[in-house]
Amino acid sequence: MNTMSLHKTTAVTGCLTAGGMLLGLSSLPAALIIAFCAVSAVISMVMTKKVTGPAAWILAFLAYCCVSGIVFGGFASLRETSLISWIGKEGRVFLYYWPALYILSATAPPDRQIAYLMRGLTLLVLLNVAAKAAVHFSTFGSHHAAGAFAVTVTLYHFYKYSASRSVADLVFLGLSLVALLGTDSRTSVLAAALAIVAANITSGKLRAVLAVLILAPAGIFLMASLFPYQFERLTDAANARTFNAMQRNFSYAYHAETPLEVGTAWELAEKIDLSGNANVAIRGYLFGRTTGEFMRSPVAGIGFGRINDLGRTFSGVPHVYYVVADAAYASPTEQTAHNSFLQILAELGLLGSLFLALAYRRLWTGLRTAPDKRRMWSQIGISSLICILFMALTQHSFGAPIYGLSLFLLAALSYKKCRAPPRAQTVPETAAAEINPQSHSPVR
C-alpha cells in the first residue's frame, strides 16, 4: 500500500470512528467531521479527475436540491437562523452524503481495520444502551441514532460470522443484537430482520432465511424479558386502533385544500385522531399531507425546504406544476413527513427523486454483480440499502445524517470493497492475519 493509500485509509477509519462517537454529543463536531469528508472528497475527485457512477448521481441530487431551494425560495429560511444551525436542521441533507462520497473516492480500508472499527462501534452502542437504562445518559442524540448504528454493526457481524464462523464474530454478533433490541428504536429492529431476510431471498440463500425465522421467536422473548418498555412500544404500534387512526388522518390531510400548518408534529395532537399509538397516528396525517402535495405538483415538487413553512401560497398549474410562491414564515426546523419517499417526492418531485433513485440503482447493481469472493461485502451492502429503504417508510433516512454516517456509509464502503481491483484487495499474510487467533487465513 503506497503512502497516499495509507493516508486515505487512516483518514477514512478515523472519520468513521469519530463520527460514530461524536454524532450524538453535538451537531457541531459531527458537522466538522462531515465537512472534512466533503473537502477530502472534492480534492480527491479533482486530483484524480474521476467520479464513480453512484457518486455522480449523488452529486446531481445535491445540485438539484440547491437549484430547487434557490428557485422556489426554500433557502429563505437561512434568514431565520445561522448557517450552522440551518445545516444541522432543514439543510441536513447537505451533510448526509459526504462521508459516503469520501469513501467512494478513497482507497478501501483493509478488512482487518474495518473489523476493529465495527467491534469498537458495537461496544460503544452497547455501552450507550446500558448507560441509558441505568442512569438515563447516552452520547447519541436520540434512540433513532442509536438504532441506526446498532443496525449497522448487526448487519456487519451477521455476515462476517456467516463467512468466518469464528467464535469472536459470534460473540460480537450477540452483543450487537442485544444492543439493537435495547435501543428503543422499533424501526431499527424491524428493518434489521427484514433486510437480512430480503437480502438472502434475493441471493437464493433460503437456509439463512429459515434460520432467521427460527431465531425470531427467541429474539422476541429476549426483547420482552430484557427490554419490556421497548417491546411494549413495538407491539403498541401494531394494533387496529392505531391503524384506523392513521387511515382517518391520512384521508383528512390528503383531501384538505389547506392542510394544518404547525411548527412541530406534536402540535397536531389536539387537532387530529390520536387513537391507539399517538406517535404513529400523527404519521398518518403527515403521510396524507405530503402525498397530497406531491399529487398537486408531481413534476418538480413544491420546492426544497417548503414542507415545514407556514402561511404558504402556491402558483402554477395544479396536478402538474404547483410550487410554493411565498410563505409568511420560512421555517428552518427539521420537521419532516416522517417518510423519506414522500418527503423527497413532495419537495423535489419526480425530477429530484430520479437522481436519488439512479444513485441507489448504481449502488445496488455494483453490489449485486460483485465476484463470489466478495460475497460477504455484497450481502452487507445490499442489506444496508434494504434497511435504509425500509426505514424510509417511517423516518427521513434519505436525509438525516445519522443514517448517512451509519447505514449509507456502510453501503458505500461495501460497494467500494466489491468494485476494488484484485490488487487493492490483496494484502500480505503477515500483515492481514485474521483478528480471531484461531484462524491463520488472510483476510479477503
Wavefront OBJ file of the C-alpha trace (Angstrom):
o trace
v 0.000 0.000 0.000
v 1.562 3.360 -1.010
v 1.750 6.428 1.215
v -1.307 8.100 -0.342
v -3.409 4.944 0.049
v -2.314 4.548 3.666
v -3.172 8.195 4.335
v -6.619 7.793 2.828
v -7.274 4.559 4.688
v -6.307 6.080 8.015
v -8.430 9.151 7.332
v -11.457 7.060 6.383
v -11.258 4.943 9.518
v -10.672 7.973 11.727
v -13.689 9.652 10.184
v -15.914 6.640 10.769
v -14.827 6.205 14.373
v -15.065 9.876 15.291
v -18.381 10.227 13.522
v -19.883 7.320 15.408
v -18.699 8.622 18.762
v -19.451 12.311 18.347
v -22.691 12.281 16.407
v -24.914 12.403 19.477
v -22.751 14.718 21.575
v -23.204 17.789 19.419
v -24.176 18.647 15.878
v -21.071 20.836 15.538
v -18.430 18.067 15.906
v -20.390 15.839 13.547
v -20.694 18.710 11.066
v -16.941 19.333 11.240
v -16.230 15.667 10.556
v -18.584 15.682 7.587
v -17.026 18.937 6.341
v -13.644 17.187 6.424
v -15.155 14.376 4.318
v -16.587 16.889 1.864
v -13.296 18.740 1.368
v -11.339 15.495 1.066
v -13.824 14.035 -1.426
v -13.740 17.151 -3.613
v -9.925 17.260 -3.558
v -9.761 13.569 -4.469
v -12.221 13.975 -7.352
v -10.353 17.000 -8.704
v -6.929 15.380 -8.379
v -7.964 12.062 -9.942
v -10.434 13.609 -12.411
v -12.683 10.634 -11.741
v -16.144 10.263 -10.221
v -17.735 6.849 -9.697
v -21.224 6.165 -11.013
v -23.073 6.360 -7.650
v -21.108 9.469 -6.647
v -22.058 11.253 -9.875
v -25.780 10.722 -9.272
v -25.473 11.710 -5.602
v -23.799 14.966 -6.612
v -26.544 15.524 -9.203
v -29.168 15.016 -6.490
v -27.494 17.540 -4.168
v -27.182 20.010 -7.049
v -30.902 19.654 -7.759
v -31.658 20.316 -4.079
v -29.658 23.550 -4.367
v -31.416 24.623 -7.553
v -34.837 23.850 -6.069
v -34.012 25.745 -2.863
v -32.886 28.811 -4.807
v -35.597 28.871 -7.479
v -38.551 28.084 -5.194
v -37.402 30.095 -2.169
v -36.678 27.244 0.241
v -33.369 28.829 1.216
v -35.279 31.808 2.616
v -35.198 30.002 5.961
v -31.495 30.920 6.182
v -32.645 34.419 7.163
v -34.303 32.986 10.279
v -31.220 31.309 11.799
v -27.460 30.880 11.468
v -25.906 28.740 8.729
v -24.530 26.250 11.285
v -27.951 25.815 12.873
v -29.714 25.580 9.494
v -27.426 22.938 8.082
v -27.974 20.824 11.188
v -31.750 21.039 10.760
v -33.517 21.812 7.480
v -30.284 21.591 5.481
v -29.242 18.213 6.902
v -29.329 16.557 3.501
v -26.245 18.565 2.530
v -24.339 16.783 5.321
v -25.743 13.308 4.760
v -23.928 12.123 1.632
v -20.375 13.465 2.006
v -18.971 10.629 4.162
v -20.147 8.139 1.513
v -18.757 10.329 -1.271
v -15.417 10.348 0.507
v -15.439 6.553 0.816
v -16.273 6.240 -2.886
v -13.324 8.478 -3.797
v -10.783 6.935 -1.371
v -8.930 3.638 -1.162
v -10.950 0.899 0.532
v -9.566 0.148 4.034
v -8.366 -3.425 4.677
v -10.811 -5.886 6.201
v -8.874 -6.129 9.446
v -9.110 -2.401 10.072
v -12.839 -2.418 9.360
v -13.338 -5.356 11.734
v -11.669 -3.488 14.595
v -13.770 -0.418 13.842
v -17.029 -2.363 13.826
v -16.188 -4.105 17.084
v -15.396 -0.762 18.671
v -18.694 0.708 17.469
v -20.531 -2.354 18.794
v -19.123 -1.812 22.270
v -19.921 1.908 22.034
v -23.579 1.294 21.178
v -23.879 -1.402 23.850
v -22.335 0.915 26.447
v -24.799 3.641 25.482
v -27.761 1.287 25.785
v -26.596 0.179 29.241
v -25.951 3.762 30.394
v -29.327 4.890 29.081
v -31.079 2.128 31.018
v -29.087 2.683 34.208
v -28.556 6.445 34.502
v -30.538 7.858 31.531
v -27.395 9.071 29.765
v -26.354 8.461 26.170
v -23.890 10.070 23.780
v -26.404 9.500 20.982
v -28.827 12.349 20.468
v -31.840 10.052 20.063
v -32.889 6.428 20.056
v -33.027 6.675 16.262
v -29.291 7.446 16.174
v -28.509 4.526 18.482
v -30.754 2.278 16.396
v -29.091 3.302 13.120
v -25.632 2.431 14.414
v -26.892 -0.753 16.088
v -28.376 -1.968 12.792
v -25.115 -1.140 11.025
v -22.944 -3.254 13.303
v -25.552 -6.036 13.463
v -25.605 -6.439 9.687
v -21.826 -6.410 9.515
v -21.367 -9.014 12.264
v -24.143 -11.242 10.893
v -22.486 -11.627 7.515
v -18.974 -11.605 8.971
v -19.862 -14.563 11.167
v -21.617 -16.309 8.257
v -18.349 -16.090 6.317
v -15.830 -16.841 9.088
v -17.734 -18.992 11.625
v -15.305 -17.706 14.255
v -16.163 -17.572 17.954
v -15.124 -13.913 18.174
v -17.502 -12.921 15.382
v -20.317 -14.890 17.023
v -19.721 -13.087 20.331
v -19.863 -9.674 18.689
v -22.954 -10.673 16.731
v -24.643 -11.492 20.025
v -23.529 -8.204 21.570
v -24.793 -6.232 18.587
v -28.186 -7.970 18.755
v -28.538 -7.157 22.460
v -27.635 -3.533 21.718
v -30.161 -3.409 18.860
v -33.009 -4.754 21.000
v -32.225 -2.208 23.699
v -32.077 0.931 21.546
v -35.823 1.643 21.808
v -35.976 2.004 18.012
v -38.865 -0.029 16.637
v -37.942 0.789 13.065
v -34.366 -0.421 13.511
v -35.371 -3.793 14.959
v -37.864 -4.487 12.173
v -35.519 -3.170 9.470
v -32.645 -5.437 10.531
v -34.791 -8.584 10.397
v -36.443 -7.624 7.107
v -33.143 -6.660 5.455
v -31.453 -9.959 6.303
v -34.450 -11.989 5.125
v -34.893 -9.973 1.908
v -31.180 -9.968 1.047
v -30.922 -13.731 1.456
v -34.083 -14.332 -0.568
v -32.697 -12.265 -3.458
v -29.447 -14.260 -3.343
v -31.238 -17.614 -3.096
v -29.879 -18.494 0.386
v -33.098 -19.897 1.801
v -31.312 -21.719 4.647
v -30.253 -18.370 6.094
v -33.825 -17.098 5.794
v -35.093 -20.179 7.628
v -32.501 -19.675 10.369
v -33.622 -16.086 10.915
v -37.284 -17.115 11.040
v -36.483 -19.857 13.568
v -34.474 -17.485 15.762
v -37.106 -14.713 15.586
v -39.278 -16.121 18.441
v -36.174 -16.320 20.647
v -35.409 -12.673 19.833
v -38.966 -11.656 20.687
v -38.776 -13.495 24.009
v -35.384 -11.923 24.778
v -36.681 -8.445 23.979
v -39.803 -8.910 26.108
v -37.713 -10.172 29.040
v -34.760 -7.784 28.970
v -36.369 -4.692 27.457
v -40.096 -4.714 28.344
v -40.603 -0.998 27.625
v -39.142 -1.296 24.135
v -41.201 -4.424 23.493
v -44.372 -2.665 24.600
v -43.668 0.239 22.216
v -43.221 -2.210 19.364
v -46.458 -4.099 19.993
v -48.425 -0.948 20.829
v -47.831 0.417 17.339
v -49.256 -2.706 15.683
v -52.916 -2.642 16.709
v -56.181 -1.995 14.892
v -56.958 1.290 16.686
v -53.649 2.794 15.585
v -54.120 1.617 12.004
v -57.649 3.059 11.815
v -56.495 6.378 13.248
v -53.676 6.554 10.686
v -56.151 5.852 7.904
v -58.569 8.562 9.034
v -55.782 11.125 9.497
v -54.316 10.297 6.102
v -57.646 10.790 4.335
v -58.328 14.048 6.210
v -54.924 15.521 5.306
v -54.914 14.291 1.707
v -58.271 15.858 0.839
v -57.759 19.125 2.762
v -57.399 22.129 0.451
v -55.477 23.933 3.193
v -53.576 21.464 5.386
v -52.856 22.176 9.029
v -49.558 24.039 9.325
v -47.717 23.624 12.619
v -44.235 24.265 13.942
v -43.749 20.691 15.177
v -45.523 17.419 14.515
v -46.725 17.174 18.116
v -48.712 20.407 17.692
v -51.120 18.296 15.652
v -52.035 16.319 18.768
v -55.132 18.377 19.623
v -56.377 18.576 16.035
v -56.369 15.011 14.723
v -57.328 11.476 15.794
v -54.754 10.033 18.229
v -56.429 6.687 18.898
v -54.011 3.874 19.622
v -50.356 4.885 19.434
v -50.275 8.686 19.131
v -46.783 8.774 17.632
v -47.803 6.512 14.769
v -51.253 8.105 14.345
v -49.649 11.523 13.753
v -47.610 9.984 10.961
v -50.851 9.159 9.172
v -51.630 12.873 8.903
v -48.093 13.737 7.779
v -48.208 10.992 5.145
v -51.552 12.230 3.815
v -50.406 15.842 3.660
v -47.198 15.144 1.737
v -48.934 12.703 -0.608
v -51.489 15.394 -1.450
v -48.782 17.994 -2.049
v -46.883 15.636 -4.350
v -50.041 14.879 -6.334
v -50.664 18.619 -6.782
v -47.092 19.222 -8.037
v -45.662 15.916 -9.277
v -43.098 17.248 -11.754
v -40.836 19.460 -9.625
v -42.458 19.200 -6.198
v -43.367 22.229 -4.091
v -39.728 23.251 -3.579
v -36.844 22.192 -1.352
v -37.415 23.147 2.295
v -41.046 24.133 1.783
v -42.741 21.261 3.652
v -42.373 22.877 7.078
v -43.013 26.526 6.086
v -46.081 28.360 7.427
v -48.599 30.555 5.629
v -47.708 29.273 2.176
v -49.178 30.461 -1.116
v -48.892 28.444 -4.327
v -48.688 29.233 -8.020
v -48.698 27.231 -11.236
v -50.904 24.528 -12.712
v -52.430 22.191 -10.089
v -51.613 18.496 -10.504
v -48.716 19.327 -12.832
v -46.504 22.141 -11.550
v -47.822 23.815 -8.397
v -44.970 25.223 -6.317
v -44.773 27.426 -3.230
v -44.622 31.053 -4.380
v -44.221 32.608 -0.930
v -44.562 31.868 2.782
v -45.354 34.019 5.795
v -42.614 32.223 7.730
v -39.830 30.158 6.153
v -39.213 27.731 8.998
v -35.644 26.401 9.455
v -36.743 23.437 11.606
v -36.132 19.793 10.723
v -39.818 18.822 10.717
v -40.350 16.227 8.014
v -43.031 13.910 6.667
v -41.511 11.016 8.681
v -41.384 9.191 5.359
v -38.402 9.838 3.101
v -40.153 8.690 -0.078
v -42.991 11.165 0.432
v -40.638 13.889 1.676
v -38.487 13.758 -1.463
v -41.464 13.405 -3.811
v -43.357 16.299 -2.204
v -40.438 18.748 -2.129
v -38.427 17.702 -5.212
v -40.994 15.892 -7.337
v -40.232 13.172 -9.846
v -37.226 15.072 -11.200
v -35.373 15.210 -7.905
v -36.407 11.689 -6.950
v -34.977 10.364 -10.222
v -31.424 11.447 -9.344
v -31.562 9.704 -5.966
v -33.142 6.585 -7.454
v -30.339 6.348 -10.023
v -27.706 6.636 -7.282
v -29.330 3.737 -5.416
v -29.613 1.751 -8.626
v -25.892 2.116 -9.333
v -25.010 1.043 -5.810
v -27.404 -1.905 -5.976
v -26.124 -3.053 -9.376
v -22.498 -2.792 -8.288
v -23.195 -4.853 -5.179
v -25.289 -7.479 -6.981
v -22.638 -8.094 -9.666
v -19.729 -8.463 -7.237
v -17.433 -11.503 -7.653
v -18.167 -14.539 -5.488
v -15.066 -13.985 -3.367
v -16.560 -10.666 -2.242
v -19.994 -12.113 -1.497
v -19.820 -11.058 2.157
v -19.472 -7.396 1.225
v -22.155 -7.737 -1.414
v -24.621 -9.046 1.176
v -23.655 -6.384 3.725
v -24.168 -3.599 1.172
v -27.471 -4.924 -0.155
v -28.826 -5.409 3.371
v -27.774 -1.859 4.278
v -29.661 -0.431 1.304
v -32.746 -2.509 2.113
v -32.590 -1.227 5.704
v -32.478 2.381 4.547
v -35.398 1.834 2.177
v -37.482 0.186 4.897
v -36.627 2.878 7.453
v -37.642 5.475 4.873
v -41.253 4.410 5.422
v -41.301 5.973 8.911
v -38.126 8.117 9.105
v -36.196 10.575 6.944
v -33.479 8.018 6.235
v -32.596 9.716 2.923
v -31.727 12.986 4.639
v -30.907 12.641 8.363
v -27.114 12.444 8.901
v -27.434 9.619 11.439
v -28.165 7.322 8.508
v -25.502 8.911 6.311
v -22.849 8.178 8.950
v -24.040 4.619 9.504
v -26.053 2.546 7.028
v -25.463 4.531 3.848
v -21.775 4.799 4.683
v -21.636 1.012 5.154
v -23.360 0.542 1.788
v -20.804 2.818 0.095
v -17.940 1.019 1.828
v -19.332 -2.340 0.695
v -19.623 -1.050 -2.874
v -16.014 0.111 -2.739
v -14.846 -3.282 -1.446
v -16.838 -5.094 -4.136
v -15.569 -2.943 -7.008
v -11.933 -2.609 -5.917
v -9.375 -4.232 -8.265
v -7.865 -7.509 -7.053
v -4.560 -5.888 -6.141
v -6.330 -3.445 -3.799
v -7.972 -6.381 -2.058
v -4.736 -8.345 -1.588
v -2.567 -7.824 1.480
v 0.413 -9.822 2.796
v -0.445 -12.736 5.073
v 1.822 -11.468 7.819
v 0.007 -8.135 7.865
v -3.504 -9.447 7.424
v -3.906 -12.342 9.829
v -7.470 -12.749 10.986
v -8.371 -10.967 14.240
v -9.509 -14.325 15.565
v -6.292 -16.006 16.859
v -7.556 -19.485 15.916
v -7.615 -18.565 12.234
v -4.446 -18.234 10.139
v -6.073 -17.422 6.822
v -5.537 -13.962 5.350
v -8.417 -11.513 5.289
v -10.016 -11.162 1.905
l 1 2 3 4 5 6 7 8 9 10 11 12 13 14 15 16 17 18 19 20 21 22 23 24 25 26 27 28 29 30 31 32 33 34 35 36 37 38 39 40 41 42 43 44 45 46 47 48 49 50 51 52 53 54 55 56 57 58 59 60 61 62 63 64 65 66 67 68 69 70 71 72 73 74 75 76 77 78 79 80 81 82 83 84 85 86 87 88 89 90 91 92 93 94 95 96 97 98 99 100 101 102 103 104 105 106 107 108 109 110 111 112 113 114 115 116 117 118 119 120 121 122 123 124 125 126 127 128 129 130 131 132 133 134 135 136 137 138 139 140 141 142 143 144 145 146 147 148 149 150 151 152 153 154 155 156 157 158 159 160 161 162 163 164 165 166 167 168 169 170 171 172 173 174 175 176 177 178 179 180 181 182 183 184 185 186 187 188 189 190 191 192 193 194 195 196 197 198 199 200 201 202 203 204 205 206 207 208 209 210 211 212 213 214 215 216 217 218 219 220 221 222 223 224 225 226 227 228 229 230 231 232 233 234 235 236 237 238 239 240 241 242 243 244 245 246 247 248 249 250 251 252 253 254 255 256 257 258 259 260 261 262 263 264 265 266 267 268 269 270 271 272 273 274 275 276 277 278 279 280 281 282 283 284 285 286 287 288 289 290 291 292 293 294 295 296 297 298 299 300 301 302 303 304 305 306 307 308 309 310 311 312 313 314 315 316 317 318 319 320 321 322 323 324 325 326 327 328 329 330 331 332 333 334 335 336 337 338 339 340 341 342 343 344 345 346 347 348 349 350 351 352 353 354 355 356 357 358 359 360 361 362 363 364 365 366 367 368 369 370 371 372 373 374 375 376 377 378 379 380 381 382 383 384 385 386 387 388 389 390 391 392 393 394 395 396 397 398 399 400 401 402 403 404 405 406 407 408 409 410 411 412 413 414 415 416 417 418 419 420 421 422 423 424 425 426 427 428 429 430 431 432 433 434 435 436 437 438 439 440 441 442 443 444
